[in-house]
Amino acid sequence: MKKEKESVLDLDKDQIVLYNEIYKLITPYVKPDDPNSLLMTSGTLLAIAIQLYTAMYKDDETIAEILENAKESLPKLRDSIHKELHTLTLH
C-alpha cells in the first residue's frame, strides 16, 4: 500500500481515519475552561499507548527507544498541531 501524504504528519489513510476517530472520542473530555481535562485525556492516551507497546515488546529497551523517538519528534508535533487539526478530515 502506497503511503499517501494526506496530513502534516505524513499519516497514511488508515492512520488518518484512526486519528480522526480518536479525536472524536476524546473531544467531550477536553474542556476549554479546564486545563486538567487535557492532562487527564492525554495521560490516559499515553498510558494506553505504552500498554500496547508492552503487549508487543517484551524488553523495556525497545519501548524506551520508541519513547526516545517520540521525544525527538516533539518540535515537529508542536509546530504542526494547528495545521494538523485542520487537515485530517477525509472527504
C-alpha positions in Angstrom: 0.0 0.0 0.0 1.5 3.3 -1.1 1.7 5.9 1.6 -0.4 9.0 0.8 0.7 12.4 2.1 -2.7 13.4 3.4 -1.6 15.1 6.5 1.1 17.2 8.0 2.5 14.2 9.9 2.6 12.1 6.8 0.0 9.7 8.1 -1.5 7.1 5.7 -5.2 6.9 5.0 -5.9 4.3 7.8 -3.9 6.3 10.3 -5.9 9.5 9.4 -9.1 7.7 10.0 -7.9 6.3 13.3 -6.6 9.8 14.3 -9.9 11.4 13.5 -11.9 8.7 15.4 -9.7 9.2 18.5 -10.2 12.9 18.3 -14.0 12.5 18.1 -13.9 10.1 21.1 -11.8 12.4 23.3 -13.4 15.7 22.4 -16.1 15.6 25.1 -13.5 15.0 27.7 -11.3 18.1 26.7 -12.9 21.2 28.2 -11.5 24.6 27.2 -12.0 26.0 30.7 -10.3 23.1 32.5 -6.6 22.5 31.6 -6.7 19.4 33.8 -9.1 17.8 31.3 -6.4 17.9 28.7 -3.8 16.5 31.0 -6.2 13.6 32.0 -7.1 12.9 28.4 -3.5 12.9 27.1 -2.2 11.0 30.1 -4.8 8.3 29.5 -3.9 8.1 25.8 -0.2 7.8 26.7 -0.9 5.1 29.2 -2.8 3.1 26.6 -0.1 3.6 24.0 2.6 2.3 26.5 0.3 -0.7 27.4 0.0 -1.6 23.7 3.8 -1.4 23.3 4.3 -3.7 26.3 1.9 -6.2 24.8 4.1 -6.3 21.7 7.6 -5.9 23.1 8.9 -8.0 26.0 12.0 -5.9 26.6 11.9 -2.4 28.0 14.8 -1.3 25.9 12.7 -1.4 22.7 9.9 0.6 24.3 12.5 3.1 25.6 13.8 3.5 22.1 10.2 4.2 20.8 9.7 6.7 23.6 13.0 8.4 22.8 12.0 8.7 19.1 8.7 10.2 20.3 10.6 12.7 22.4 12.7 13.7 19.5 9.6 14.4 17.4 8.1 16.9 19.9 9.3 20.0 18.0 7.7 18.7 14.8 4.5 17.8 16.6 4.3 21.2 18.4 4.8 23.0 15.1 2.2 21.0 13.2 -0.6 20.7 15.7 -2.7 23.6 14.5 -2.3 22.7 10.8 -2.9 19.0 11.5 -6.2 19.6 13.3 -7.5 21.4 10.2 -6.3 18.9 7.5 -7.1 15.5 8.9 -10.7 15.2 7.7 -11.1 12.8 4.8 -13.8 13.6 2.2 
